[in-house]
Amino acid sequence: MQAQAYQKCIEPTCGLEYPITDIRIECDKGHMLDIKYKTIPPTSLKEVFYKRRDPMSNIFNESGVWRFRELLNFCQIDTENIDQCSKRLVSLDGAEGRQSKPYHMSKVSNYVGVQNLWLQPEGYNPSGSFKDNGMTTAITHAKLVNIKKIICASTGNTSASAAMYAANENMECDVYIPSGEVAPGKLGQAFQFGAQVIEVKGNFDDALSTSLKQASQGGGYTVNSVNPFRIEGQKTIIFRALEFLDWNPPDWIVYPGGALGNTSSCGKCLMELYEWGWIKKIPRLAVVNAEGANTLYILYNGKFEDSKLRWNKGKPDTSLVKRYYEYMDKNGIKPKTKATAIQIAKPANILKGLRALEFTNGVVAQVSDKEMLDGMALVGLNGFDCEMASGAVPAGIKKLVEQEIIKKDDTVIGILTGRQKDSGIPVDYHRNAENKFANPPRS
Ligand SMILES: [Zn+2]
């Protein structure tokens, strides 16, 4: 039987293809890879997915990732056959994505000035961030190719998720973290789940290059978002949002921007759904950088060498990216934000991110730490918990509304990527009565 799923280089002029069972994060020429499917999933599956919300004791229906398994069937199984699902698909007892759906948060809506605003907390995932969506698929691939040890670099959430799935699948797990730059709650998770923590002097970008080097020398299977199987699972964040809207796409989808794995997966998801005839309209993507880690903002908006970096139909000016990275290195410019989850200067998925922005006519904004903290606090006032990096979403929407890029009557979906794992941040925020939404203690 001919393989229905395969790996393919993202650059149209190259386009090298590989079987699903190949273990690689790039083509032979060093370009990133996509997972591709030869068959077009019928739109009648929308009804099937909806029905699975009553899981009938099936954890693969309960899982917010595997409920959509026909749209990421890289294992090429008969998805209705539970024995095949159980043998192949990795799940934390159906918990990944299970509780994730958009909510209307009225106080955030009023603050940003958009009434049709829906925020989707991904912090309800078992390890507390959106990473579980993609980790469950990456570990499924790892299991398919008989991996015994996984490896990643992390600002904290990836290591927590990787370590959790590794513990459950009896795999070894090495996590490379920037020393002193990871929230204590996240670091504690990696220790608790039995991962080997390796502290790297420097920032996340240094940790990632160290871990990729280790992986290339046989040190383990990489589960960072450069792994195309991670991107497949993260598509389900958007599936759930769209399903909530009866598959009528919103005007905007808004994410915080770090390594740009989410931006990439959102773009791939929308490209596929549009190509498959599942959606007729393409939402615009807004990516929100922290001011202190704003590489995408700078390059996309032409703030370096007056040149706007674009995917350019598969011919991006990669030399511009290189020159900007050299400029940062030469001038000692390091990413600096208290939102450590997006404290990244060299986004590994920048090219896939640009592709997503081009397909969606997207925009890139930046917000200050103060604005992110206000956003985080406001989400809290609606009874939801999110980390500081997720506060970039309400902060970014507010800014884009003020700039009249997002219109007040637009429908907007924002993704709150993770829950609070550094209790010191909200405590400090609320103790300072000068902060906009501070709730200081009385003595
Ligand atoms: Zn290639």
Boltz pocket constraint, residues with backbone or C-beta under 6 A from the ligand:
constraints:
  - pocket:
      binder: B
      contacts: [[A, 9], [A, 10], [A, 11], [A, 14], [A, 15], [A, 16], [A, 27], [A, 28], [A, 29], [A, 30], [A, 31], [A, 32]]
      max_distance: 6.0
